[in-house]
Amino acid sequence: MKNLFYVFAMTMSVSCGSGHQFREPSVPVETAPMARPSGDDATVDTGSPVSDENGTVSNLPTPSPVVPVVKDPEPVACSTLYSIPGIANPFLAGMPSGTEIAYPASVDRAPANSPILVTPTDRQCFEAGRYLYFRVEGKIAHGTMTDQESDADGIPTAPGTHTLAGMNNLSNIKAPINSLIGIFLDDRTPEQRPASPATLDFNEGVGRNFKTLAPELGQIFFIGDGKDASGKLQGFTVPTGTTRLYLAIMDAYEWNNNLGKLSGGILWVKP
C-alpha cells in the first residue's frame, strides 16, 4: 500500500484594525504570519483522528492560537514648532502688554518676556481630558553663565522656585532651573481667575518621572524634554475649560538675562 503523506500547515492570518476612540483608543493589531498549505495533498490541521497503514489511530495536533501583538498609537503633531527663548517668564502668561514684574536688579515686562502662546492646528487637541505630548529640543543657559547650560530637563542639581511665589493668580512651581514648563489657561482675564492653585513640586514632590500628569488651569507644570526615564513620551491631561497653552522656561527671578532657546511643539493621538 502506498504511504499517505499529509502536509499540514496553518493558514496565514493577519488581522489589522486601526482607529482611536477618545479615552480608550483602539490600536493596530498584528498577528504573526504562518505558512500557507500548497500542493494537491495539502490540507489544514483540524485535529481530527487518522489511522496509518497499520490501523493505528492518532489525533492530529491542534494548532496553537495566534496571539495578537498590540501596538500603542503614535502621537502626531497638533501644532507647528515653536521657539521658547530663555527669557520667557511664565508669570506673564495671559498678561496685557506693559505688565511688569519687578525683581531686585531689573524688571521683566510683557510682551518682551511673555511666555510663548501655542496655537493648536486642530482645536480638538484642547478638548478636556485629552492627552497632549511634547516634542522638545535645544539648550538653555541660566543667566549669562554658559557653563550652566542644560537641555529642557533643566539642571537637576539646581532646584528652583519663584522668589516672588505665585502671582497674577498663577501658581508657583518648584522645578530645576532651565527646564521647560507650561501653563493651561481659559479665556478669563487675570482678575477673573480664581485664587492661585497649589504649587507643584518637581524637585522632589511629584517628581519628574511620571507617566501622566493632570495640571489645573493656572497651575504651572514641568514638561522638561517630555519623556520619562525610559524615553517614553509623558502624557499631560488637558483641564476642563482650556483655550490657551503657554510655554516658558524655569528660573527663580529676572528672566531677561537668560540665554538660549528651546524648540517645541505639541503632539496628540488623533481620534
Helices and strands as residue ranges (DSSP letters): E 7-8, E 29-30, E 42-43, E 49-51, E 57-59, E 69-70, E 76-77, E 82-85, G 90-92, E 100-102, E 107-109, E 116-118, G 123-126, E 131-141, G 146-148, E 149-150, E 155-161, E 173-177, E 180-185, E 200-201, E 212-213, E 221-222, E 235-237, E 244-249, G 255-257, E 259-268
